[in-house]
Amino acid sequence: MNDHTDHTGHHGHGAHGAHGGHGAHGRPGGLEVSVDGYTLDVDATILAAGPRRPVGFRVIGPDGRPVTDFVAEHEKELHFIAVRRDTAGFQHVHPVRDEKGDWSTELDLEAGDWRFFADIHPVGHDGALTLGIDVAVAGAYAPRPLPEATRTARTGAYTVTLDGVLVPGEASELTLTVHRDGRPVTDLEPYLAAYGHLVALRVGDLGYLHVHPEGHPGDGATAPGPAIGFMAVAPSAGTYRLFLDFQHDGVVRTAEFTVHTTEAAPAHGGHQHHGHGRAHPAHHTHH
């Protein structure tokens, strides 16, 4: 778990809907380096370990040129996720782009095999895409065991509890509740057009899941904590890692969870057992 700040100053007016996790034919996103003619191209696939290591990349479009026109999603043209293959070292950053389409950012990198994800919506494409690429960070690699499944995560003075289950093939509701020093946090600050941003990765191949925040700041209905709601779809049975970014007192913090899927219970009286009947399939289909 970590505390981090967004060093970029770019803000857009993107949609408040779902983004991320878009793959082909209903699969999670991020499993392919190239989708629908768009390719993630990094400056180097072998990097040196260390803090604030420079990372450069671009998205090559179907015309063979770097893409420079993107639809902002959750206030950003591009969301960049880095995580080591053992799910350690998670970072969600927002690189800066020049007029030629080259992106640059800095990452804290420990030795090991990493997966980089670019979450984008190119202008002219019918939806968002998540591209992924493997990068090796040189040095002695000591992989960490997968953290045990838990319903509580701590990051500094904050405790985050998780309610809800992931159900294979179904939209299900996840609620994450934030406390600080044992007291509910009721003044969360907007971050990426929501009070929290959730990334879910499938353990084993790091498939990037489609997660949709429930409501958004300023809609007259969504409270600034302590609870943050999401809808998520697990494409298969298995184990997943959840990473919640939330902002309080001007700092973005990350809480991490390991979650095992639960089989769907039979419906009673025509009502869904999971998600309180509020699944939104239209938001969870992959384009």
Disulfide bonds with the S-S distance in Angstrom:
none
